[in-house]
Amino acid sequence: MKRVMLVLLVVLAAAAAAEAQSNEEIVARAVLAAPGRAQEGAGVVNWDADGNRVMLKESENGFICWDRSGQFGQRPFSVQCTNVGNIERYEQNREFFKAGGDRDGWNALMAEAEENGTRKAPVFGSIYYYMSGDDQESAGQHLVIMVPFATAESIGIPAERTGGAVSIMGAGTSGAHLMIAGR
């Protein structure tokens, strides 16, 4: 019986090691969300099991990327890049996701932080680049332009989504952002 358990543990350890990605693989995957010319100089961050930030590659161009595949309800393939100044907001989101338990809990924590003024704001005009899907080959790209606390009136962009036009979502909040309607 001890021999069977030992063999089973060795097999499980080998399987885990085979699935573990090297830092180079994580970096190569994470930067895929960045615009082509920015990929080479983009930094890559990861988080350890305790939630501490681990820099895998320092940014040379102001972009920071990470792999969020399978986290917090994300798709199996999900990578994101943005301005390095937005990393604290994402880390705050991670804390909300961890503490909130589910989407309603996350949203409640975010709303509370927004209300009491502790919600981290993104860099005005920064872009979040997303790439997600069931796998890398089928992943779609998406981007949003952050305009924290902007309103339709303050920037002259409608709040209603209309075909072929830019609209503002989350107007008046730290998460206000510009969306471009698809055709």
GROMACS elastic network, one bead per residue, 0.5 to 0.9 nm:
[ bonds ]
;  ai    aj funct       b0    kb
    1     4     6  0.51396   500
    1     5     6  0.63089   500
    1     6     6  0.86362   500
    2     5     6  0.51251   500
    2     6     6  0.61288   500
    2     7     6  0.86361   500
    3     6     6  0.50559   500
    3     7     6  0.61819   500
    3     8     6  0.85541   500
    4     7     6  0.51459   500
    4     8     6  0.60969   500
    4     9     6  0.86369   500
    5     9     6  0.61406   500
    5    10     6  0.86176   500
    6     9     6  0.51594   500
    6    10     6  0.62346   500
    6    11     6  0.86526   500
    7    10     6  0.51351   500
    7    11     6  0.61785   500
    7    12     6  0.86417   500
    8    11     6  0.51318   500
    8    12     6  0.61713   500
    8    13     6  0.85929   500
    9    12     6  0.51008   500
    9    13     6  0.60694   500
    9    14     6  0.85325   500
   10    13     6  0.51204   500
   10    14     6  0.61121   500
   10    15     6  0.85798   500
   11    14     6  0.51473   500
   11    15     6  0.61591   500
   11    16     6  0.86697   500
   12    15     6  0.50815   500
   12    16     6  0.62012   500
   12    17     6  0.86250   500
   13    16     6  0.51554   500
   13    17     6  0.61857   500
   13    18     6  0.86137   500
   14    17     6  0.50945   500
   14    18     6  0.61285   500
   14    19     6  0.87227   500
   15    18     6  0.50865   500
   15    19     6  0.63604   500
   15    20     6  0.87019   500
   16    19     6  0.52166   500
   16    20     6  0.61303   500
   17    20     6  0.51009   500
   17    21     6  0.82462   500
   18    21     6  0.79402   500
   21    24     6  0.79688   500
   21    25     6  0.58710   500
   21    26     6  0.63241   500
   22    25     6  0.51787   500
   22    26     6  0.63343   500
   22    27     6  0.86753   500
   23    26     6  0.50207   500
   23    27     6  0.61033   500
   23    28     6  0.85726   500
   23    56     6  0.65862   500
   23    57     6  0.89648   500
   24    27     6  0.51022   500
   24    28     6  0.61270   500
   24    29     6  0.85794   500
   24    56     6  0.83663   500
   25    28     6  0.50994   500
   25    29     6  0.61017   500
   25    30     6  0.85197   500
   26    29     6  0.52017   500
   26    30     6  0.59872   500
   26    31     6  0.86792   500
   26    44     6  0.82128   500
   26    46     6  0.85836   500
   26    56     6  0.84278   500
   26    66     6  0.81594   500
   26    67     6  0.71977   500
   27    30     6  0.52267   500
   27    31     6  0.62672   500
   27    32     6  0.88917   500
   27    43     6  0.81993   500
   27    44     6  0.59071   500
   27    45     6  0.83229   500
   27    56     6  0.70957   500
   27    57     6  0.73321   500
   27    65     6  0.82895   500
   27    66     6  0.79035   500
   27    67     6  0.85116   500
   28    31     6  0.57966   500
   28    32     6  0.69385   500
   28    39     6  0.89247   500
   29    32     6  0.56650   500
   29    33     6  0.83662   500
   29    66     6  0.84329   500
   29    67     6  0.71593   500
   29    79     6  0.74435   500
   29   136     6  0.89057   500
   30    33     6  0.65947   500
   30    34     6  0.82804   500
   30    44     6  0.67954   500
   30    45     6  0.87102   500
   30    65     6  0.56020   500
   30    67     6  0.50009   500
   30    68     6  0.85671   500
   30    78     6  0.84637   500
   30    79     6  0.53544   500
   30    80     6  0.68232   500
   30    81     6  0.77403   500
   31    34     6  0.53977   500
   31    35     6  0.85541   500
   31    36     6  0.89700   500
   31    38     6  0.84666   500
   31    39     6  0.54034   500
   31    40     6  0.79116   500
   31    42     6  0.66759   500
   31    43     6  0.79558   500
   31    44     6  0.72584   500
   31    64     6  0.82751   500
   31    65     6  0.57824   500
   31    66     6  0.73849   500
   31    67     6  0.85840   500
   31    79     6  0.76078   500
   31    80     6  0.77737   500
   31    81     6  0.70773   500
   32    35     6  0.78190   500
   32    36     6  0.79724   500
   32    39     6  0.69386   500
   32    65     6  0.86614   500
   32    79     6  0.71967   500
   32    80     6  0.82333   500
   32    81     6  0.85751   500
   32   131     6  0.75378   500
   33    36     6  0.85716   500
   33    39     6  0.81252   500
   33    65     6  0.75488   500
   33    66     6  0.89003   500
   33    78     6  0.87227   500
   33    79     6  0.58451   500
   33    80     6  0.54665   500
   33    81     6  0.58357   500
   33   129     6  0.57475   500
   33   130     6  0.55496   500
   33   131     6  0.52812   500
   33   132     6  0.87575   500
   33   141     6  0.75301   500
   34    37     6  0.80610   500
   34    38     6  0.60088   500
   34    39     6  0.54418   500
   34    42     6  0.75866   500
   34    63     6  0.77958   500
   34    64     6  0.86665   500
   34    65     6  0.74489   500
   34    80     6  0.75083   500
   34    81     6  0.56050   500
   34    82     6  0.78294   500
   34   128     6  0.89896   500
   34   129     6  0.62482   500
   34   130     6  0.80858   500
   34   131     6  0.88464   500
   35    38     6  0.53537   500
   35    39     6  0.63257   500
   35    81     6  0.89303   500
   35   129     6  0.79291   500
   36    39     6  0.54913   500
   36    40     6  0.81220   500
   37    40     6  0.70658   500
   37    41     6  0.84128   500
   38    41     6  0.57936   500
   38    42     6  0.59970   500
   38    61     6  0.71597   500
   38    63     6  0.73464   500
   39    42     6  0.52174   500
   39    43     6  0.85499   500
   39    63     6  0.84009   500
   40    43     6  0.86110   500
   40    60     6  0.85679   500
   40    61     6  0.89356   500
   41    58     6  0.83332   500
   41    59     6  0.59622   500
   41    61     6  0.54596   500
   41    62     6  0.82469   500
   41    63     6  0.75834   500
   42    57     6  0.78341   500
   42    58     6  0.74339   500
   42    60     6  0.61556   500
   42    61     6  0.60527   500
   42    62     6  0.69735   500
   42    64     6  0.56054   500
   42    65     6  0.68205   500
   42    81     6  0.83605   500
   43    55     6  0.78080   500
   43    56     6  0.74909   500
   43    60     6  0.68319   500
   43    61     6  0.79846   500
   43    62     6  0.77982   500
   43    63     6  0.60338   500
   43    65     6  0.60519   500
   43    66     6  0.86057   500
   43    81     6  0.89902   500
   43    84     6  0.83547   500
   44    54     6  0.88004   500
   44    55     6  0.62613   500
   44    56     6  0.54370   500
   44    58     6  0.66844   500
   44    59     6  0.72179   500
   44    63     6  0.85041   500
   44    64     6  0.55221   500
   44    66     6  0.56304   500
   44    67     6  0.86270   500
   44    81     6  0.86889   500
   45    53     6  0.68033   500
   45    54     6  0.57523   500
   45    56     6  0.55051   500
   45    57     6  0.69530   500
   45    58     6  0.83029   500
   45    64     6  0.70201   500
   45    65     6  0.63198   500
   45    66     6  0.54475   500
   45    67     6  0.82923   500
   46    51     6  0.89632   500
   46    52     6  0.83667   500
   46    53     6  0.59886   500
   46    54     6  0.51274   500
   46    55     6  0.63742   500
   46    56     6  0.68292   500
   46    65     6  0.88325   500
   46    66     6  0.62635   500
   46    67     6  0.74753   500
   47    50     6  0.76274   500
   47    51     6  0.52607   500
   47    52     6  0.52488   500
   47    54     6  0.53776   500
   47    55     6  0.83654   500
   48    51     6  0.52528   500
   48    52     6  0.54229   500
   48    53     6  0.66857   500
   48    54     6  0.67340   500
   49    52     6  0.74667   500
   51    91     6  0.87563   500
   51    94     6  0.84447   500
   51    95     6  0.86218   500
   53    91     6  0.86408   500
   55    58     6  0.64923   500
   57    64     6  0.89954   500
   58    64     6  0.82689   500
   59    62     6  0.58550   500
   59    63     6  0.60902   500
   59    64     6  0.62948   500
   59    84     6  0.79201   500
   60    63     6  0.76531   500
   61    64     6  0.86729   500
   62    82     6  0.82532   500
   62    83     6  0.57163   500
   62    84     6  0.55809   500
   62    85     6  0.82348   500
   63    81     6  0.65150   500
   63    82     6  0.54878   500
   63    84     6  0.55307   500
   63    85     6  0.88941   500
   64    80     6  0.83822   500
   64    81     6  0.54404   500
   64    82     6  0.55620   500
   64    83     6  0.60194   500
   64    84     6  0.51487   500
   64    85     6  0.87519   500
   64    86     6  0.86249   500
   64    87     6  0.77457   500
   65    79     6  0.72874   500
   65    80     6  0.54882   500
   65    82     6  0.65305   500
   65    83     6  0.87432   500
   65    84     6  0.85712   500
   66    78     6  0.88628   500
   66    79     6  0.58394   500
   66    80     6  0.56042   500
   66    81     6  0.65610   500
   67    71     6  0.89599   500
   67    77     6  0.81767   500
   67    78     6  0.61563   500
   67    80     6  0.65126   500
   68    71     6  0.54235   500
   68    72     6  0.82313   500
   68    74     6  0.68801   500
   68    75     6  0.84598   500
   68    76     6  0.87249   500
   68    77     6  0.77764   500
   68    78     6  0.53397   500
   68    79     6  0.55750   500
   68    80     6  0.73001   500
   69    72     6  0.87714   500
   69    73     6  0.87054   500
   69    74     6  0.58626   500
   69    75     6  0.59314   500
   69    76     6  0.50740   500
   69    79     6  0.66736   500
   69   132     6  0.81723   500
   70    73     6  0.61790   500
   70    75     6  0.56158   500
   70    76     6  0.50946   500
   70    77     6  0.72539   500
   70    78     6  0.74159   500
   71    74     6  0.53076   500
   71    75     6  0.80191   500
   71    76     6  0.86646   500
   71    78     6  0.87248   500
   72    94     6  0.83686   500
   72    97     6  0.66027   500
   72    98     6  0.84938   500
   72   102     6  0.84379   500
   72   103     6  0.86951   500
   73   103     6  0.89000   500
   74    77     6  0.78219   500
   74    78     6  0.64819   500
   74   132     6  0.81120   500
   74   133     6  0.89215   500
   75    78     6  0.57282   500
   75   132     6  0.62071   500
   75   133     6  0.56558   500
   75   134     6  0.60763   500
   75   135     6  0.83582   500
   76   132     6  0.77192   500
   76   133     6  0.65464   500
   76   134     6  0.52366   500
   76   135     6  0.63474   500
   76   136     6  0.89363   500
   77   131     6  0.77684   500
   77   132     6  0.52373   500
   77   133     6  0.53039   500
   77   134     6  0.57332   500
   77   135     6  0.50336   500
   77   136     6  0.60107   500
   77   139     6  0.71308   500
   78   130     6  0.73128   500
   78   131     6  0.57259   500
   78   133     6  0.66242   500
   78   134     6  0.85996   500
   78   135     6  0.84460   500
   78   136     6  0.83734   500
   78   139     6  0.80472   500
   79   129     6  0.83990   500
   79   130     6  0.59874   500
   79   131     6  0.54257   500
   79   132     6  0.64449   500
   80   128     6  0.69800   500
   80   129     6  0.56026   500
   80   131     6  0.64580   500
   80   132     6  0.86039   500
   81    84     6  0.87753   500
   81   127     6  0.82442   500
   81   128     6  0.58773   500
   81   129     6  0.51473   500
   81   130     6  0.66933   500
   82    85     6  0.81962   500
   82    86     6  0.67944   500
   82    87     6  0.81493   500
   82   126     6  0.69774   500
   82   127     6  0.57792   500
   82   129     6  0.62256   500
   82   130     6  0.89194   500
   83    86     6  0.56589   500
   83    87     6  0.76858   500
   83   122     6  0.86699   500
   83   123     6  0.74157   500
   83   126     6  0.60985   500
   83   127     6  0.70288   500
   83   128     6  0.76402   500
   84    87     6  0.57452   500
   84    88     6  0.87312   500
   84   123     6  0.89875   500
   85    88     6  0.71677   500
   85    89     6  0.84684   500
   85   122     6  0.70354   500
   85   123     6  0.61680   500
   85   126     6  0.88216   500
   86    89     6  0.54331   500
   86    90     6  0.66131   500
   86    91     6  0.88939   500
   86   120     6  0.85589   500
   86   121     6  0.77410   500
   86   122     6  0.50908   500
   86   123     6  0.62432   500
   86   126     6  0.83382   500
   87    90     6  0.51288   500
   87    91     6  0.61938   500
   87    92     6  0.86110   500
   87   122     6  0.84817   500
   88    91     6  0.50035   500
   88    92     6  0.61245   500
   88    93     6  0.85726   500
   88   120     6  0.69508   500
   88   121     6  0.87212   500
   88   122     6  0.84647   500
   89    92     6  0.50094   500
   89    93     6  0.62261   500
   89    94     6  0.87021   500
   89   119     6  0.77151   500
   89   120     6  0.50590   500
   89   121     6  0.64648   500
   89   122     6  0.64561   500
   90    94     6  0.62438   500
   90    95     6  0.87317   500
   90   120     6  0.87295   500
   91    95     6  0.63782   500
   91    96     6  0.87164   500
   92    95     6  0.50939   500
   92    96     6  0.63244   500
   92    97     6  0.86797   500
   92   119     6  0.79315   500
   92   120     6  0.72404   500
   93    97     6  0.61155   500
   93    98     6  0.85463   500
   93   106     6  0.82060   500
   93   110     6  0.78502   500
   94    97     6  0.50448   500
   94    98     6  0.61051   500
   94    99     6  0.85896   500
   95    98     6  0.50670   500
   95    99     6  0.60782   500
   95   100     6  0.82441   500
   96    99     6  0.51758   500
   96   100     6  0.55316   500
   96   101     6  0.84127   500
   96   105     6  0.80160   500
   96   106     6  0.54003   500
   96   107     6  0.82756   500
   96   108     6  0.89772   500
   96   109     6  0.61191   500
   96   110     6  0.69328   500
   97   100     6  0.52336   500
   97   101     6  0.63403   500
   97   102     6  0.72255   500
   97   103     6  0.79205   500
   97   105     6  0.78744   500
   97   106     6  0.54077   500
   97   107     6  0.89053   500
   97   109     6  0.87760   500
   98   101     6  0.61822   500
   98   102     6  0.87637   500
   98   106     6  0.83111   500
   99   102     6  0.88002   500
   99   105     6  0.77993   500
   99   106     6  0.75425   500
   99   109     6  0.83837   500
  100   103     6  0.73952   500
  100   104     6  0.75399   500
  100   107     6  0.79609   500
  100   108     6  0.78058   500
  100   109     6  0.67878   500
  101   104     6  0.81786   500
  101   105     6  0.58762   500
  101   106     6  0.69641   500
  102   105     6  0.51929   500
  102   106     6  0.61217   500
  102   107     6  0.85913   500
  103   106     6  0.50627   500
  103   107     6  0.60639   500
  103   108     6  0.85159   500
  104   107     6  0.51734   500
  104   108     6  0.61249   500
  104   109     6  0.87111   500
  105   108     6  0.50989   500
  105   109     6  0.62765   500
  105   110     6  0.86295   500
  106   109     6  0.52454   500
  106   110     6  0.61618   500
  106   111     6  0.85466   500
  107   110     6  0.50582   500
  107   111     6  0.59797   500
  107   112     6  0.84871   500
  108   111     6  0.50888   500
  108   112     6  0.60953   500
  108   113     6  0.86371   500
  109   112     6  0.50911   500
  109   113     6  0.62300   500
  109   114     6  0.85544   500
  110   113     6  0.51501   500
  110   114     6  0.60784   500
  110   115     6  0.85597   500
  110   119     6  0.70962   500
  111   115     6  0.60541   500
  111   116     6  0.86230   500
  111   119     6  0.85280   500
  112   115     6  0.50448   500
  112   116     6  0.61365   500
  112   117     6  0.84214   500
  112   118     6  0.84502   500
  112   119     6  0.83892   500
  113   116     6  0.52228   500
  113   117     6  0.58428   500
  113   120     6  0.84716   500
  114   117     6  0.53022   500
  114   118     6  0.63479   500
  114   119     6  0.50077   500
  114   120     6  0.84806   500
  114   173     6  0.72400   500
  114   174     6  0.71758   500
  115   118     6  0.78788   500
  115   119     6  0.81803   500
  116   119     6  0.78237   500
  117   120     6  0.83384   500
  119   174     6  0.71205   500
  120   174     6  0.73410   500
  121   124     6  0.83164   500
  121   148     6  0.64096   500
  121   149     6  0.87205   500
  121   173     6  0.88346   500
  121   174     6  0.50906   500
  121   175     6  0.70388   500
  122   125     6  0.86129   500
  122   126     6  0.73843   500
  122   146     6  0.67270   500
  122   147     6  0.79700   500
  122   148     6  0.66357   500
  122   174     6  0.71575   500
  122   175     6  0.74106   500
  123   126     6  0.54695   500
  123   127     6  0.87214   500
  123   146     6  0.70067   500
  123   147     6  0.77841   500
  123   148     6  0.76479   500
  124   127     6  0.88487   500
  124   145     6  0.82550   500
  124   146     6  0.56626   500
  124   148     6  0.59926   500
  125   145     6  0.58661   500
  125   146     6  0.52083   500
  125   147     6  0.56434   500
  125   148     6  0.84587   500
  125   177     6  0.87912   500
  126   144     6  0.84220   500
  126   145     6  0.57643   500
  126   146     6  0.54154   500
  126   147     6  0.78015   500
  127   143     6  0.66110   500
  127   144     6  0.56064   500
  127   146     6  0.60507   500
  128   142     6  0.82901   500
  128   143     6  0.54497   500
  128   144     6  0.54137   500
  128   145     6  0.65430   500
  128   146     6  0.75922   500
  129   141     6  0.74062   500
  129   142     6  0.61062   500
  129   144     6  0.69700   500
  130   140     6  0.81544   500
  130   141     6  0.56308   500
  130   142     6  0.51018   500
  130   143     6  0.59048   500
  130   144     6  0.86227   500
  131   136     6  0.83630   500
  131   139     6  0.59473   500
  131   140     6  0.55192   500
  131   142     6  0.63758   500
  131   143     6  0.87016   500
  132   135     6  0.75694   500
  132   136     6  0.73807   500
  132   138     6  0.80977   500
  132   140     6  0.55747   500
  132   141     6  0.67068   500
  132   142     6  0.84336   500
  133   136     6  0.66696   500
  133   137     6  0.81388   500
  133   138     6  0.57568   500
  133   140     6  0.62314   500
  133   141     6  0.89953   500
  134   137     6  0.83136   500
  134   138     6  0.64373   500
  134   139     6  0.66402   500
  135   138     6  0.55833   500
  135   139     6  0.60140   500
  136   139     6  0.51231   500
  136   140     6  0.86342   500
  137   140     6  0.87775   500
  143   179     6  0.79155   500
  143   180     6  0.87398   500
  144   177     6  0.61880   500
  144   178     6  0.58137   500
  144   179     6  0.58384   500
  144   180     6  0.80685   500
  145   176     6  0.86739   500
  145   177     6  0.53315   500
  145   178     6  0.51039   500
  145   179     6  0.72185   500
  146   174     6  0.87490   500
  146   175     6  0.69842   500
  146   176     6  0.61589   500
  146   178     6  0.64789   500
  147   150     6  0.56266   500
  147   151     6  0.87225   500
  147   168     6  0.85880   500
  147   171     6  0.86042   500
  147   173     6  0.89875   500
  147   174     6  0.78322   500
  147   175     6  0.73817   500
  147   176     6  0.53039   500
  147   177     6  0.50860   500
  147   178     6  0.70926   500
  148   151     6  0.88380   500
  148   170     6  0.87595   500
  148   171     6  0.79968   500
  148   172     6  0.71982   500
  148   173     6  0.60973   500
  148   175     6  0.55053   500
  148   177     6  0.69031   500
  149   170     6  0.84479   500
  149   171     6  0.64383   500
  149   174     6  0.51736   500
  149   175     6  0.73079   500
  149   176     6  0.59408   500
  149   177     6  0.89961   500
  150   153     6  0.80704   500
  150   154     6  0.59693   500
  150   155     6  0.66296   500
  150   168     6  0.83339   500
  150   170     6  0.87366   500
  150   171     6  0.57896   500
  150   172     6  0.52404   500
  150   173     6  0.73334   500
  150   174     6  0.83569   500
  150   176     6  0.62780   500
  150   177     6  0.81643   500
  151   154     6  0.51031   500
  151   155     6  0.63775   500
  151   156     6  0.79699   500
  151   157     6  0.79764   500
  151   158     6  0.87050   500
  151   159     6  0.80096   500
  151   168     6  0.73530   500
  151   169     6  0.88148   500
  151   170     6  0.83856   500
  151   172     6  0.51536   500
  151   173     6  0.84772   500
  151   176     6  0.77841   500
  152   155     6  0.56968   500
  152   156     6  0.53321   500
  152   158     6  0.52596   500
  152   159     6  0.57558   500
  152   167     6  0.81636   500
  152   168     6  0.65653   500
  152   171     6  0.67924   500
  152   172     6  0.85872   500
  153   156     6  0.51498   500
  153   157     6  0.71384   500
  153   158     6  0.80267   500
  154   157     6  0.82290   500
  155   158     6  0.88290   500
  157   160     6  0.89585   500
  157   166     6  0.69110   500
  157   167     6  0.57771   500
  157   168     6  0.64038   500
  157   178     6  0.85948   500
  158   161     6  0.76219   500
  158   162     6  0.87966   500
  158   165     6  0.87506   500
  158   166     6  0.74350   500
  158   167     6  0.51179   500
  158   168     6  0.62766   500
  159   166     6  0.87791   500
  159   167     6  0.52147   500
  159   169     6  0.63275   500
  159   170     6  0.86125   500
  159   171     6  0.73763   500
  160   166     6  0.89587   500
  160   167     6  0.61051   500
  160   168     6  0.75248   500
  160   169     6  0.83345   500
  161   164     6  0.88681   500
  161   165     6  0.72768   500
  161   166     6  0.73883   500
  161   167     6  0.56029   500
  161   168     6  0.80705   500
  161   169     6  0.86852   500
  161   179     6  0.82346   500
  161   180     6  0.84351   500
  161   181     6  0.68189   500
  162   165     6  0.56620   500
  162   166     6  0.76751   500
  162   167     6  0.75407   500
  162   181     6  0.66901   500
  163   166     6  0.85571   500
  163   180     6  0.86359   500
  163   181     6  0.55954   500
  163   182     6  0.67889   500
  163   183     6  0.64528   500
  164   180     6  0.70272   500
  164   181     6  0.52630   500
  164   182     6  0.62828   500
  164   183     6  0.59476   500
  165   179     6  0.84062   500
  165   180     6  0.60035   500
  165   181     6  0.57742   500
  165   182     6  0.85300   500
  166   178     6  0.65212   500
  166   179     6  0.55664   500
  166   181     6  0.63286   500
  167   177     6  0.83824   500
  167   178     6  0.56622   500
  167   179     6  0.53819   500
  167   180     6  0.65571   500
  167   181     6  0.77554   500
  168   171     6  0.61201   500
  168   176     6  0.67366   500
  168   177     6  0.56195   500
  168   179     6  0.61580   500
  168   180     6  0.89252   500
  169   172     6  0.89760   500
  169   175     6  0.81645   500
  169   176     6  0.56007   500
  169   177     6  0.54645   500
  169   178     6  0.62944   500
  169   179     6  0.69984   500
  170   173     6  0.57912   500
  170   174     6  0.79869   500
  170   175     6  0.59445   500
  170   177     6  0.66017   500
  171   174     6  0.83862   500
  171   175     6  0.77547   500
  171   177     6  0.74285   500
  172   175     6  0.81441   500
  172   176     6  0.63391   500
  173   176     6  0.53434   500
  174   177     6  0.88251   500
